[in-house]
Amino acid sequence: MVTVRLTTWVNAPVDRCFRLATCAELHALAGSVTAVDGRRSGSLRVGDTVSWQGWRCGLRLSHTCRIEEIRPCTYYREVMASGGFRHYVHEHHFAPMDDGTRMRDEVHFTAPMGSMGDVVGRLLLKKHVMRLLVRRHMRVKRAAESVEWQTFLQGGQDSEAVSEPRAKVAKMQRFA
């Protein structure tokens, strides 16, 4: 099994970052998501499926994940429903830190084709998955740190009042 980890600091409240990361419109704009349960708008919910399509080595590949768990403003997990991997789990973590948010993604996957797939996974797929994560993180970061977030979130409503108490609790828990 191959694990890819990426951590990004975002100078925005955790609630805004989480809501942008689960926003179907933001991902559709990036051009990688083809559909979230047949719709192109709204937030991800448990049970939703997210379909991705793209070209790799001249082949059209598709990948569908199901949202298995969501803990508002802190975590959500996607598990492969169909696609080219033997095993694929993507965990998204969000934590209030100081005056911003730490976004951390972990992808655990196993390539098909047995031991040959393990070599391909470590050499090629790991780099490809990392590039996709970096692109996605930068898209969320760019939107969250500018006024662009208002176009993606319902009516520009950002509940910073909700994220502030959580930030204080998280700081206290770190030192407890």
N, C-alpha and C positions, 0 to 999 in steps of 0.2 A: 504494500500500500504506500502511495506517495502522499505526502502532506505539503501543502503550500500555505504559507502564512503571510499576511500583509497587514501592517498597522499604519494608520494615517491620522495625524492630528488635524482637527478642523476647528477653526476659530468661530464656533457657533454653538448654540445650545443643543444639548443632546436630543431633545424632543424634535427640533427642526431636522437634525441629521437623520434620525430614525424615520421620520415621516417622508423625507426625500428618498431615502434608500428603499422604502416600500411603496413608492409612487410609480404606478405603471406608465404615466406620461413621460417621466424623466427617462426611463429605460427605453421606451419606444423612440424617443427623440434621438437617443444614441445610436439607433438603428440595429441593435442586436436582438431585441425582444420582438417576436412576431405577434404574440398575443398572450394575454393573461386571462385564461378561461373565456376566450373569445371576445374580450373587451380590451380597450386601449386606454382606459382611464380608471381612476380610483386607487385605493390602497390595497395592498395584498392582504388576504385573510387566510386563516387556516383552511386547508383543503383546496385552495386555488392551485391551478397548474400554470406554470410559466414556460412558454415554448421559445427556444432560441434556434436560429438558423444561420448558417454561414458556409463559406467555401474554405476548404482546406485541401491542399494538394490536388486541386482540380475536381474534388468531390463535394457535392452539396451535403452537408451534415446537419442533422437536427438533434436537439436535446430538449427534453421536457422534464421539468422538476415540479414536485408537489410541495407546497408549503406545509410542513409537518407541525411546526410549533412556532408560536409568536408570544413573546413576553414584551408588552408595549414599552418602548423607549430603551430596552436593554438588549434584546436578543430575538433572532428568528433563524429557523433552520429549513433548508431546502434539501429534499432527497430526490434522486433521479427516479422518474417514473418510466422513462424510455430514453434510449440514446446509445451512444457508442461505447460507454464505459461498462465495465463489469460491476463496479460499485462507485457511487459518487454521493458525497454529503458535503453541503456548503453551509457553514455556520457563520452568522453575522453577529458581532458583539459591539455594543455601544456603551461607553462609560463616560460620565461627566468627570472631567479632570481640570482642576484649577478653573480657568475661565473659558473652557471649550469642551471639545468632545474627542475621545479616542475611539476611532472606528477600527475594529480588528476583524479580519475575515480569515477563516480556516477552511480549506478545501481538502478533503480526504478522498482519494480516488484510486481505483485499480483499473488498469487498462486491460482490454481483452487479449487473447492469444497467449495466455500462460506466461512462461518465463520470458518469451520474446516480447510480450506486452509490457513486462516489468522494465525491460531495457528501454523500450520506446517511451514508456511513461516517464522514466527518470531523465532521459536525454531530450525528448522533444515536447511531450505534453506538459511537463512541469513548467517550461518556459512559456508555452502558449497560455496556460491557465494563469500564470503570473501576469502576463501582459493584459489579459482580460480584466483581472482584478484591479490592476493599476489604473486602467482606463476608466473603470467603473468608479473607483474611489475618487479620481480626479474630477469626474463629472459631478458627483455628490458634493465634493469640497467646493468646487467652483460655484455651484448653485447656492450652497448654504452660506458662503462667505460674501455673497453679493446680494443685490436686491432681486436676483433671478428667482429665488426660492418662492417669492410671492406669486409668480405665474403658475407654479406647480401645486401649491397647497391651497386648499379651498378658501377663496376670498382673501388670501394673504394672512389668514389667522395663524399666529404662532404663539403657542402657549408657553412663553418664557416664564410665566409665573409658576407653571407646573414644574419646569426643569430646575428652577433655582432651589427649592427645598430638597429635591433629589440630589443636587450637587453637594449641598451641605451634608446630607446624610452619608453620601459616598465618601466624602473627605473624612468624616468622623469614623466611618467603618475601617478606613485604611489604617488608622492609627490605633484602633481598639485592639 
